[in-house]
């Protein structure tokens, strides 16, 4: 409770998003860029994952997952080149 009361004594500009120097402003910009990239990666995952789970659930008999991967040349090349 005392920490909450003392937080009101801080000036508005004393935030980590209000940089005071060149390096701090570069770090702020870098943190914003990382956040944008993370959002660009995570949003499609959070949308696609429930959709995939819903489509390929056990009770859905229409969506049978049976890939035919006996030999798929691009996949073979990707796997063998990626090992080096």
Order of alpha helices (4+ residues) and beta strands (2+ residues): alpha-alpha-alpha
